[in-house]
Amino acid sequence: MSHEKLFFCFVQYGIKGELLVWLKELFTARSYQTRVGQSVSDLAALLSGVIQGSGIGPFAFVIFIATLAKLLEAHNIKSKMFADDVKV
């Protein structure tokens, strides 16, 4: 999920002011690495998605996916959602 689209969803749910600034700072300028066994990848910029293993990640995903569900419903598109998956 695009962070810019996620921030738009936050605003649509009434999140603004200091909390919105804090969330934007939390999600931007982050990096990640992947480890497989003893091998570790180079650092890469985190440009989309939620922060794995965080408390805020599932909350952000629910807000984002709820917005998608409403958009699909408005266009009479049936969808089924479970955890972190969507079937259209």
C-alpha positions as CSV (number, residue, x, y, z in Angstrom):
1,M,0.0,0.0,0.0
2,S,1.2,3.4,-0.9
3,H,2.1,5.6,2.1
4,E,0.5,8.6,0.4
5,K,-2.7,6.7,-0.1
6,L,-2.6,5.5,3.5
7,F,-2.2,9.1,4.8
8,F,-5.2,10.1,2.7
9,C,-7.2,7.3,4.3
10,F,-6.1,8.6,7.8
11,V,-7.5,12.0,6.9
12,Q,-10.7,10.5,5.6
13,Y,-11.1,8.8,9.0
14,G,-10.7,12.1,10.8
15,I,-7.0,11.6,11.9
16,K,-5.4,15.0,11.7
17,G,-3.1,17.4,13.5
18,E,-0.3,16.2,15.7
19,L,-1.4,12.5,15.4
20,L,-1.3,12.7,11.6
21,V,2.1,14.4,11.7
22,W,3.4,11.6,14.0
23,L,2.0,8.8,11.8
24,K,3.6,10.4,8.7
25,E,6.9,10.6,10.4
26,L,6.6,7.0,11.6
27,F,6.0,5.7,8.1
28,T,8.4,7.8,6.1
29,A,12.2,7.7,5.9
30,R,12.3,4.1,7.1
31,S,14.5,1.3,5.7
32,Y,14.5,-2.5,6.0
33,Q,16.7,-5.5,5.5
34,T,15.9,-9.2,4.8
35,R,17.7,-12.0,6.5
36,V,17.9,-15.6,5.2
37,G,20.0,-17.8,7.4
38,Q,23.2,-16.0,7.9
39,S,22.9,-13.7,4.9
40,V,21.5,-10.2,5.2
41,S,20.4,-8.0,2.3
42,D,21.5,-4.4,1.8
43,L,19.3,-1.7,3.4
44,A,16.4,-0.6,1.2
45,A,14.0,2.3,1.5
46,L,10.5,1.3,2.8
47,L,8.3,3.1,0.3
48,S,5.0,1.2,0.9
49,G,3.4,-1.2,3.2
50,V,3.0,-1.3,6.9
51,I,5.7,-1.9,9.5
52,Q,5.9,-5.6,10.2
53,G,5.6,-6.6,13.8
54,S,4.4,-3.2,15.0
55,G,1.3,-2.4,16.9
56,I,0.3,0.3,14.4
57,G,0.7,-1.8,11.3
58,P,-2.5,-3.9,11.6
59,F,-4.5,-0.7,12.5
60,A,-3.1,1.1,9.4
61,F,-3.9,-1.9,7.2
62,V,-7.5,-2.1,8.5
63,I,-8.0,1.6,7.7
64,F,-6.6,1.2,4.3
65,I,-8.5,-2.0,3.4
66,A,-11.8,-0.6,4.8
67,T,-11.4,2.3,2.4
68,L,-10.9,-0.1,-0.5
69,A,-13.9,-2.1,0.6
70,K,-16.1,1.0,0.5
71,L,-14.8,2.0,-2.9
72,L,-15.5,-1.5,-4.4
73,E,-18.9,-1.6,-2.8
74,A,-19.8,1.8,-4.4
75,H,-19.1,0.3,-7.8
76,N,-21.1,-2.9,-7.1
77,I,-18.0,-5.0,-7.0
78,K,-18.2,-7.9,-4.6
79,S,-15.1,-8.7,-2.5
80,K,-14.1,-11.0,0.2
81,M,-11.5,-9.9,2.7
82,F,-9.7,-11.9,5.4
83,A,-6.6,-10.8,7.4
84,D,-4.3,-9.4,4.8
85,D,-5.9,-10.8,1.6
86,V,-8.6,-9.5,-0.8
87,K,-10.5,-11.5,-3.4
88,V,-12.4,-9.6,-6.0
